[in-house]
Amino acid sequence: MTDKSAARIAVIADTSLQRHVLQQALTGSGYQVVMNSDPARLDEQALDDCETDLWLVDLAQSEDSPLVDNLLEKASAPVLFGEGHAPERHSENYPRWERRLFGKLKKLVGDPSQAVGPSLEALLAEAQRPSRLDLPAALADTPLVAGEPARQVWLLAASMGGPAAVKEFLDALPGGLPLGFVYAQHIDASFEAALPQAVGRHSQWHVNPARHGDPIRCGEVVVAPINHELGFDEQGAMQIAQRGWPEPYSPSIDQMMLNLAQHFAGLSGVIAFSGMGSDGSAAAAYVRRQGGLIWTQRADSCACPSMPDSLREGGYSTFSGDPRELATALVNHLAEQCS
């Protein structure tokens, strides 16, 4: 998914594998790749003609390149030297490599995944009230005190295209389910206050900011803070840390998954919706070892499928569907637990 406002990146790399991995990583995270070339095939004219916001140079075989020396002297855009040989996309080292690279890119040219303001405005203007799923008898017959502390907590994780997908999921979901949610959305902090109303306005679920010292309650969706890490104490009460999230993502879906699985273990789950990059892939193995489930939004229903795709490709996702199908699967899963 390429956006006209996305930062333009020109890649110069001297192995075809490195060019391929960089192309996938950059476009999957919302950057626009305007050049991707071997330095041996470039000349000064090509460099002069290239309109870019950043040069990404990754040389494994040719340490001395007159072309690159010339680029350093003349380039008006910043020149970033890459993180060295890229690991295979499915290797355990890939998320760490990607985080380092995007931490640098974010500081130099910004983070495309945070540009969800227009989509929030569209959701706030939406008048439609979609049909809601029925509550199965097994759940309807189980007395549930709305607002009681949730023993089971699932994470809704999303980036680009996430608010619309999460809203569709919550719109379909009936109230009265014996769980609560944390919603971690890559978004600019200036849109944080509008997010709960945008995704919760047609839903039976209460979408609230995190509250330090309070448990997550049945029937609510707690929005993970953008600038402060959210964790839990031994009793399950929310702990909003003074520190920020680990770079480069705010909030960090990886860290939120670790914090959730550490406390709720097999009574937790993750649903990864539309989004850029592979945030979440580094923590997925730990979530599964703790007994948590990982589900993903199906690629053809995503505005940007990179984030759920990376979990599927790693073998971590056990179910994929569009947002309504994910809501149906969760209702059925909870009904089976009750019966």
TORKOL-4160 file (C-alpha; in steps of 0.2 Angstrom, whole numbers, padded with zeros to 4 digits, m for minus):
339
<pt num="1" X="0000" Y="0000" Z="0000"/>
<pt num="2" X="0009" Y="0016" Z="m0006"/>
<pt num="3" X="0003" Y="0033" Z="0000"/>
<pt num="4" X="0007" Y="0049" Z="m0009"/>
<pt num="5" X="0013" Y="0057" Z="0007"/>
<pt num="6" X="0024" Y="0042" Z="0012"/>
<pt num="7" X="0042" Y="0045" Z="0014"/>
<pt num="8" X="0052" Y="0041" Z="m0002"/>
<pt num="9" X="0067" Y="0029" Z="0000"/>
<pt num="10" X="0081" Y="0026" Z="m0013"/>
<pt num="11" X="0090" Y="0010" Z="m0009"/>
<pt num="12" X="0108" Y="0006" Z="m0015"/>
<pt num="13" X="0113" Y="m0012" Z="m0011"/>
<pt num="14" X="0125" Y="m0024" Z="m0019"/>
<pt num="15" X="0117" Y="m0041" Z="m0017"/>
<pt num="16" X="0100" Y="m0045" Z="m0025"/>
<pt num="17" X="0094" Y="m0054" Z="m0009"/>
<pt num="18" X="0098" Y="m0038" Z="0001"/>
<pt num="19" X="0088" Y="m0027" Z="m0012"/>
<pt num="20" X="0074" Y="m0040" Z="m0011"/>
<pt num="21" X="0072" Y="m0040" Z="0008"/>
<pt num="22" X="0074" Y="m0021" Z="0009"/>
<pt num="23" X="0060" Y="m0019" Z="m0004"/>
<pt num="24" X="0048" Y="m0030" Z="0006"/>
<pt num="25" X="0052" Y="m0023" Z="0023"/>
<pt num="26" X="0051" Y="m0004" Z="0017"/>
<pt num="27" X="0035" Y="m0006" Z="0007"/>
<pt num="28" X="0027" Y="m0017" Z="0020"/>
<pt num="29" X="0030" Y="m0003" Z="0032"/>
<pt num="30" X="0022" Y="0010" Z="0021"/>
<pt num="31" X="0038" Y="0018" Z="0014"/>
<pt num="32" X="0039" Y="0022" Z="m0005"/>
<pt num="33" X="0054" Y="0014" Z="m0013"/>
<pt num="34" X="0058" Y="0026" Z="m0028"/>
<pt num="35" X="0075" Y="0017" Z="m0032"/>
<pt num="36" X="0082" Y="0000" Z="m0028"/>
<pt num="37" X="0098" Y="m0003" Z="m0037"/>
<pt num="38" X="0115" Y="m0011" Z="m0038"/>
<pt num="39" X="0129" Y="0002" Z="m0036"/>
<pt num="40" X="0137" Y="m0005" Z="m0051"/>
<pt num="41" X="0122" Y="m0001" Z="m0062"/>
<pt num="42" X="0121" Y="0017" Z="m0057"/>
<pt num="43" X="0129" Y="0033" Z="m0064"/>
<pt num="44" X="0130" Y="0050" Z="m0057"/>
<pt num="45" X="0115" Y="0056" Z="m0068"/>
<pt num="46" X="0104" Y="0042" Z="m0061"/>
<pt num="47" X="0108" Y="0049" Z="m0043"/>
<pt num="48" X="0105" Y="0067" Z="m0049"/>
<pt num="49" X="0088" Y="0062" Z="m0056"/>
<pt num="50" X="0082" Y="0053" Z="m0041"/>
<pt num="51" X="0069" Y="0062" Z="m0030"/>
<pt num="52" X="0070" Y="0055" Z="m0013"/>
<pt num="53" X="0068" Y="0059" Z="0005"/>
<pt num="54" X="0082" Y="0047" Z="0011"/>
<pt num="55" X="0096" Y="0036" Z="0003"/>
<pt num="56" X="0098" Y="0019" Z="0011"/>
<pt num="57" X="0115" Y="0012" Z="0007"/>
<pt num="58" X="0119" Y="m0006" Z="0011"/>
<pt num="59" X="0135" Y="m0013" Z="0004"/>
<pt num="60" X="0141" Y="m0030" Z="0008"/>
<pt num="61" X="0153" Y="m0034" Z="m0005"/>
<pt num="62" X="0160" Y="m0017" Z="m0011"/>
<pt num="63" X="0167" Y="m0007" Z="0003"/>
<pt num="64" X="0174" Y="0007" Z="m0008"/>
<pt num="65" X="0162" Y="0014" Z="m0020"/>
<pt num="66" X="0166" Y="0031" Z="m0029"/>
<pt num="67" X="0148" Y="0032" Z="m0032"/>
<pt num="68" X="0144" Y="0032" Z="m0014"/>
<pt num="69" X="0158" Y="0044" Z="m0010"/>
<pt num="70" X="0150" Y="0056" Z="m0023"/>
<pt num="71" X="0133" Y="0053" Z="m0015"/>
<pt num="72" X="0139" Y="0058" Z="0002"/>
<pt num="73" X="0147" Y="0074" Z="m0005"/>
<pt num="74" X="0132" Y="0079" Z="m0015"/>
<pt num="75" X="0116" Y="0072" Z="m0008"/>
<pt num="76" X="0103" Y="0085" Z="m0001"/>
<pt num="77" X="0093" Y="0070" Z="0007"/>
<pt num="78" X="0101" Y="0061" Z="0022"/>
<pt num="79" X="0111" Y="0046" Z="0019"/>
<pt num="80" X="0108" Y="0031" Z="0030"/>
<pt num="81" X="0120" Y="0016" Z="0030"/>
<pt num="82" X="0110" Y="0000" Z="0033"/>
<pt num="83" X="0110" Y="m0013" Z="0046"/>
<pt num="84" X="0121" Y="m0025" Z="0037"/>
<pt num="85" X="0116" Y="m0042" Z="0030"/>
<pt num="86" X="0097" Y="m0044" Z="0032"/>
<pt num="87" X="0092" Y="m0060" Z="0040"/>
<pt num="88" X="0079" Y="m0071" Z="0031"/>
<pt num="89" X="0061" Y="m0064" Z="0034"/>
<pt num="90" X="0056" Y="m0079" Z="0045"/>
<pt num="91" X="0071" Y="m0081" Z="0055"/>
<pt num="92" X="0071" Y="m0076" Z="0074"/>
<pt num="93" X="0084" Y="m0062" Z="0070"/>
<pt num="94" X="0073" Y="m0053" Z="0057"/>
<pt num="95" X="0062" Y="m0043" Z="0070"/>
<pt num="96" X="0077" Y="m0037" Z="0079"/>
<pt num="97" X="0085" Y="m0031" Z="0062"/>
<pt num="98" X="0069" Y="m0023" Z="0056"/>
<pt num="99" X="0067" Y="m0014" Z="0073"/>
<pt num="100" X="0084" Y="m0006" Z="0072"/>
<pt num="101" X="0082" Y="m0001" Z="0054"/>
<pt num="102" X="0065" Y="0007" Z="0057"/>
<pt num="103" X="0070" Y="0015" Z="0073"/>
<pt num="104" X="0083" Y="0025" Z="0062"/>
<pt num="105" X="0071" Y="0028" Z="0048"/>
<pt num="106" X="0057" Y="0034" Z="0060"/>
<pt num="107" X="0069" Y="0048" Z="0067"/>
<pt num="108" X="0075" Y="0053" Z="0050"/>
<pt num="109" X="0059" Y="0053" Z="0039"/>
<pt num="110" X="0044" Y="0049" Z="0051"/>
<pt num="111" X="0033" Y="0034" Z="0054"/>
<pt num="112" X="0020" Y="0030" Z="0040"/>
<pt num="113" X="0010" Y="0019" Z="0051"/>
<pt num="114" X="0005" Y="0033" Z="0062"/>
<pt num="115" X="m0005" Y="0042" Z="0048"/>
<pt num="116" X="m0022" Y="0036" Z="0053"/>
<pt num="117" X="m0030" Y="0053" Z="0057"/>
<pt num="118" X="m0041" Y="0054" Z="0041"/>
<pt num="119" X="m0048" Y="0036" Z="0044"/>
<pt num="120" X="m0053" Y="0041" Z="0061"/>
<pt num="121" X="m0063" Y="0056" Z="0054"/>
<pt num="122" X="m0072" Y="0044" Z="0042"/>
<pt num="123" X="m0076" Y="0032" Z="0056"/>
<pt num="124" X="m0083" Y="0047" Z="0067"/>
<pt num="125" X="m0094" Y="0052" Z="0053"/>
<pt num="126" X="m0101" Y="0035" Z="0049"/>
<pt num="127" X="m0119" Y="0033" Z="0053"/>
<pt num="128" X="m0122" Y="0015" Z="0049"/>
<pt num="129" X="m0126" Y="0003" Z="0064"/>
<pt num="130" X="m0120" Y="m0015" Z="0058"/>
<pt num="131" X="m0129" Y="m0031" Z="0064"/>
<pt num="132" X="m0123" Y="m0039" Z="0080"/>
<pt num="133" X="m0120" Y="m0057" Z="0082"/>
<pt num="134" X="m0131" Y="m0066" Z="0094"/>
<pt num="135" X="m0125" Y="m0072" Z="0111"/>
<pt num="136" X="m0125" Y="m0091" Z="0112"/>
<pt num="137" X="m0136" Y="m0100" Z="0125"/>
<pt num="138" X="m0121" Y="m0106" Z="0134"/>
<pt num="139" X="m0115" Y="m0088" Z="0137"/>
<pt num="140" X="m0132" Y="m0081" Z="0139"/>
<pt num="141" X="m0136" Y="m0093" Z="0153"/>
<pt num="142" X="m0120" Y="m0090" Z="0162"/>
<pt num="143" X="m0122" Y="m0075" Z="0175"/>
<pt num="144" X="m0110" Y="m0061" Z="0171"/>
<pt num="145" X="m0108" Y="m0046" Z="0181"/>
<pt num="146" X="m0104" Y="m0032" Z="0169"/>
<pt num="147" X="m0089" Y="m0023" Z="0175"/>
<pt num="148" X="m0082" Y="m0036" Z="0186"/>
<pt num="149" X="m0063" Y="m0039" Z="0184"/>
<pt num="150" X="m0059" Y="m0049" Z="0168"/>
<pt num="151" X="m0050" Y="m0066" Z="0171"/>
<pt num="152" X="m0047" Y="m0067" Z="0152"/>
<pt num="153" X="m0040" Y="m0053" Z="0142"/>
<pt num="154" X="m0036" Y="m0053" Z="0124"/>
<pt num="155" X="m0025" Y="m0040" Z="0114"/>
<pt num="156" X="m0032" Y="m0031" Z="0098"/>
<pt num="157" X="m0016" Y="m0026" Z="0089"/>
<pt num="158" X="m0016" Y="m0015" Z="0074"/>
<pt num="159" X="m0007" Y="m0002" Z="0063"/>
<pt num="160" X="m0012" Y="0006" Z="0047"/>
<pt num="161" X="m0030" Y="0002" Z="0043"/>
<pt num="162" X="m0033" Y="m0004" Z="0060"/>
<pt num="163" X="m0046" Y="0007" Z="0067"/>
<pt num="164" X="m0059" Y="0002" Z="0054"/>
<pt num="165" X="m0055" Y="m0016" Z="0056"/>
<pt num="166" X="m0056" Y="m0015" Z="0075"/>
<pt num="167" X="m0072" Y="m0005" Z="0074"/>
<pt num="168" X="m0080" Y="m0019" Z="0062"/>
<pt num="169" X="m0075" Y="m0032" Z="0075"/>
<pt num="170" X="m0082" Y="m0023" Z="0090"/>
<pt num="171" X="m0098" Y="m0019" Z="0081"/>
<pt num="172" X="m0101" Y="m0037" Z="0077"/>
<pt num="173" X="m0097" Y="m0043" Z="0095"/>
<pt num="174" X="m0111" Y="m0045" Z="0107"/>
<pt num="175" X="m0110" Y="m0038" Z="0125"/>
<pt num="176" X="m0110" Y="m0050" Z="0140"/>
<pt num="177" X="m0094" Y="m0059" Z="0135"/>
<pt num="178" X="m0083" Y="m0065" Z="0150"/>
<pt num="179" X="m0067" Y="m0056" Z="0145"/>
<pt num="180" X="m0059" Y="m0039" Z="0142"/>
<pt num="181" X="m0048" Y="m0032" Z="0129"/>
<pt num="182" X="m0032" Y="m0021" Z="0127"/>
<pt num="183" X="m0031" Y="m0012" Z="0111"/>
<pt num="184" X="m0014" Y="m0007" Z="0105"/>
<pt num="185" X="m0014" Y="0004" Z="0089"/>
<pt num="186" X="0001" Y="0012" Z="0081"/>
<pt num="187" X="m0005" Y="0030" Z="0080"/>
<pt num="188" X="0001" Y="0048" Z="0082"/>
<pt num="189" X="m0002" Y="0054" Z="0100"/>
<pt num="190" X="m0012" Y="0068" Z="0094"/>
<pt num="191" X="m0026" Y="0056" Z="0088"/>
<pt num="192" X="m0026" Y="0046" Z="0105"/>
<pt num="193" X="m0041" Y="0055" Z="0112"/>
<pt num="194" X="m0052" Y="0052" Z="0097"/>
<pt num="195" X="m0048" Y="0034" Z="0095"/>
<pt num="196" X="m0060" Y="0027" Z="0109"/>
<pt num="197" X="m0075" Y="0036" Z="0102"/>
<pt num="198" X="m0070" Y="0032" Z="0084"/>
<pt num="199" X="m0070" Y="0013" Z="0086"/>
<pt num="200" X="m0083" Y="0011" Z="0100"/>
<pt num="201" X="m0097" Y="0022" Z="0095"/>
<pt num="202" X="m0109" Y="0009" Z="0088"/>
<pt num="203" X="m0103" Y="m0005" Z="0100"/>
<pt num="204" X="m0109" Y="m0013" Z="0116"/>
<pt num="205" X="m0092" Y="m0012" Z="0122"/>
<pt num="206" X="m0085" Y="0002" Z="0133"/>
<pt num="207" X="m0069" Y="0009" Z="0125"/>
<pt num="208" X="m0058" Y="0017" Z="0138"/>
<pt num="209" X="m0041" Y="0024" Z="0141"/>
<pt num="210" X="m0030" Y="0014" Z="0153"/>
<pt num="211" X="m0032" Y="0017" Z="0172"/>
<pt num="212" X="m0017" Y="0015" Z="0183"/>
<pt num="213" X="m0021" Y="0003" Z="0197"/>
<pt num="214" X="m0037" Y="m0003" Z="0191"/>
<pt num="215" X="m0041" Y="m0020" Z="0183"/>
<pt num="216" X="m0047" Y="m0023" Z="0165"/>
<pt num="217" X="m0066" Y="m0026" Z="0167"/>
<pt num="218" X="m0077" Y="m0038" Z="0157"/>
<pt num="219" X="m0086" Y="m0029" Z="0143"/>
<pt num="220" X="m0072" Y="m0015" Z="0141"/>
<pt num="221" X="m0059" Y="m0012" Z="0129"/>
<pt num="222" X="m0044" Y="m0003" Z="0136"/>
<pt num="223" X="m0033" Y="0008" Z="0124"/>
<pt num="224" X="m0015" Y="0005" Z="0127"/>
<pt num="225" X="m0006" Y="0022" Z="0130"/>
<pt num="226" X="0004" Y="0029" Z="0116"/>
<pt num="227" X="0018" Y="0036" Z="0126"/>
<pt num="228" X="0019" Y="0025" Z="0142"/>
<pt num="229" X="0021" Y="0006" Z="0143"/>
<pt num="230" X="0006" Y="m0003" Z="0150"/>
<pt num="231" X="0009" Y="m0018" Z="0161"/>
<pt num="232" X="0001" Y="m0027" Z="0176"/>
<pt num="233" X="0004" Y="m0031" Z="0194"/>
<pt num="234" X="0002" Y="m0048" Z="0202"/>
<pt num="235" X="m0016" Y="m0045" Z="0205"/>
<pt num="236" X="m0019" Y="m0040" Z="0187"/>
<pt num="237" X="m0021" Y="m0021" Z="0190"/>
<pt num="238" X="m0015" Y="m0010" Z="0176"/>
<pt num="239" X="0002" Y="m0002" Z="0178"/>
<pt num="240" X="0006" Y="0013" Z="0168"/>
<pt num="241" X="0025" Y="0015" Z="0168"/>
<pt num="242" X="0034" Y="0032" Z="0168"/>
<pt num="243" X="0045" Y="0025" Z="0154"/>
<pt num="244" X="0040" Y="0024" Z="0136"/>
<pt num="245" X="0038" Y="0009" Z="0125"/>
<pt num="246" X="0054" Y="0001" Z="0118"/>
<pt num="247" X="0059" Y="0009" Z="0101"/>
<pt num="248" X="0053" Y="0010" Z="0087"/>
<pt num="249" X="0035" Y="0007" Z="0090"/>
<pt num="250" X="0022" Y="0017" Z="0101"/>
<pt num="251" X="0014" Y="0007" Z="0108"/>
<pt num="252" X="0025" Y="m0008" Z="0105"/>
<pt num="253" X="0014" Y="m0023" Z="0101"/>
<pt num="254" X="0028" Y="m0035" Z="0105"/>
<pt num="255" X="0030" Y="m0028" Z="0122"/>
<pt num="256" X="0011" Y="m0027" Z="0125"/>
<pt num="257" X="0010" Y="m0046" Z="0120"/>
<pt num="258" X="0024" Y="m0050" Z="0132"/>
<pt num="259" X="0016" Y="m0041" Z="0147"/>
<pt num="260" X="m0001" Y="m0048" Z="0144"/>
<pt num="261" X="0005" Y="m0066" Z="0141"/>
<pt num="262" X="0016" Y="m0065" Z="0157"/>
<pt num="263" X="0001" Y="m0061" Z="0168"/>
<pt num="264" X="m0014" Y="m0069" Z="0159"/>
<pt num="265" X="m0004" Y="m0084" Z="0151"/>
<pt num="266" X="m0017" Y="m0096" Z="0144"/>
<pt num="267" X="m0031" Y="m0085" Z="0148"/>
<pt num="268" X="m0025" Y="m0072" Z="0135"/>
<pt num="269" X="m0025" Y="m0071" Z="0116"/>
<pt num="270" X="m0020" Y="m0059" Z="0102"/>
<pt num="271" X="m0029" Y="m0054" Z="0087"/>
<pt num="272" X="m0018" Y="m0045" Z="0074"/>
<pt num="273" X="m0028" Y="m0034" Z="0062"/>
<pt num="274" X="m0023" Y="m0023" Z="0047"/>
<pt num="275" X="m0005" Y="m0015" Z="0049"/>
<pt num="276" X="0012" Y="m0012" Z="0043"/>
<pt num="277" X="0028" Y="m0020" Z="0047"/>
<pt num="278" X="0030" Y="m0035" Z="0058"/>
<pt num="279" X="0028" Y="m0028" Z="0076"/>
<pt num="280" X="0021" Y="m0043" Z="0086"/>
<pt num="281" X="0032" Y="m0057" Z="0077"/>
<pt num="282" X="0046" Y="m0056" Z="0090"/>
<pt num="283" X="0034" Y="m0060" Z="0105"/>
<pt num="284" X="0023" Y="m0072" Z="0096"/>
<pt num="285" X="0033" Y="m0088" Z="0101"/>
<pt num="286" X="0032" Y="m0083" Z="0120"/>
<pt num="287" X="0013" Y="m0080" Z="0119"/>
<pt num="288" X="0011" Y="m0097" Z="0111"/>
<pt num="289" X="0022" Y="m0105" Z="0125"/>
<pt num="290" X="0012" Y="m0097" Z="0138"/>
<pt num="291" X="m0004" Y="m0105" Z="0131"/>
<pt num="292" X="m0011" Y="m0090" Z="0122"/>
<pt num="293" X="m0019" Y="m0090" Z="0106"/>
<pt num="294" X="m0014" Y="m0079" Z="0091"/>
<pt num="295" X="m0027" Y="m0075" Z="0077"/>
<pt num="296" X="m0025" Y="m0064" Z="0062"/>
<pt num="297" X="m0036" Y="m0054" Z="0050"/>
<pt num="298" X="m0036" Y="m0062" Z="0033"/>
<pt num="299" X="m0025" Y="m0052" Z="0020"/>
<pt num="300" X="m0039" Y="m0049" Z="0007"/>
<pt num="301" X="m0049" Y="m0039" Z="0020"/>
<pt num="302" X="m0034" Y="m0029" Z="0026"/>
<pt num="303" X="m0030" Y="m0011" Z="0021"/>
<pt num="304" X="m0012" Y="m0017" Z="0024"/>
<pt num="305" X="m0008" Y="m0035" Z="0027"/>
<pt num="306" X="0010" Y="m0035" Z="0032"/>
<pt num="307" X="0008" Y="m0037" Z="0051"/>
<pt num="308" X="m0004" Y="m0051" Z="0051"/>
<pt num="309" X="0005" Y="m0059" Z="0036"/>
<pt num="310" X="0021" Y="m0059" Z="0046"/>
<pt num="311" X="0013" Y="m0069" Z="0060"/>
<pt num="312" X="0005" Y="m0081" Z="0048"/>
<pt num="313" X="0022" Y="m0084" Z="0039"/>
<pt num="314" X="0030" Y="m0087" Z="0055"/>
<pt num="315" X="0017" Y="m0101" Z="0059"/>
<pt num="316" X="0010" Y="m0093" Z="0074"/>
<pt num="317" X="m0008" Y="m0089" Z="0069"/>
<pt num="318" X="m0020" Y="m0103" Z="0071"/>
<pt num="319" X="m0035" Y="m0094" Z="0063"/>
<pt num="320" X="m0038" Y="m0080" Z="0050"/>
<pt num="321" X="m0054" Y="m0072" Z="0045"/>
<pt num="322" X="m0061" Y="m0055" Z="0041"/>
<pt num="323" X="m0066" Y="m0044" Z="0057"/>
<pt num="324" X="m0084" Y="m0051" Z="0058"/>
<pt num="325" X="m0077" Y="m0069" Z="0056"/>
<pt num="326" X="m0065" Y="m0066" Z="0070"/>
<pt num="327" X="m0079" Y="m0060" Z="0081"/>
<pt num="328" X="m0089" Y="m0075" Z="0077"/>
<pt num="329" X="m0074" Y="m0087" Z="0081"/>
<pt num="330" X="m0071" Y="m0078" Z="0097"/>
<pt num="331" X="m0089" Y="m0080" Z="0103"/>
<pt num="332" X="m0089" Y="m0098" Z="0098"/>
<pt num="333" X="m0072" Y="m0101" Z="0107"/>
<pt num="334" X="m0080" Y="m0093" Z="0123"/>
<pt num="335" X="m0096" Y="m0103" Z="0122"/>
<pt num="336" X="m0085" Y="m0119" Z="0121"/>
<pt num="337" X="m0076" Y="m0114" Z="0136"/>
<pt num="338" X="m0092" Y="m0111" Z="0146"/>
<pt num="339" X="m0100" Y="m0128" Z="0140"/>
